[in-house]
């Protein structure tokens, strides 16, 4: 199984949707709740090629993007392979 990390704000609706999809798929993930923590957000942005919007999702240290990017991978049938670590 792939290592999944997600940076979130606790009340962010896009963050909640992304976590719901991962949870539905039975994926264990590490969540970094960075509400108002600019130092953590700066660190996330460095990993996310400058993107500061939330959520930001990483699978096996590869930047996937945000909620829409995650759902796009699912719609394209590519997400399961990434989550299995075989992509």
Protein Blocks (a to p, Z undefined) as FASTA:
>chain_A
ZZddddddfklmklmmmmmmmmmnopacddddfehiaklmmmmmmmnnopabdcdddeeh
iafbdfklmmmmmmnopmmmmmnopZZ
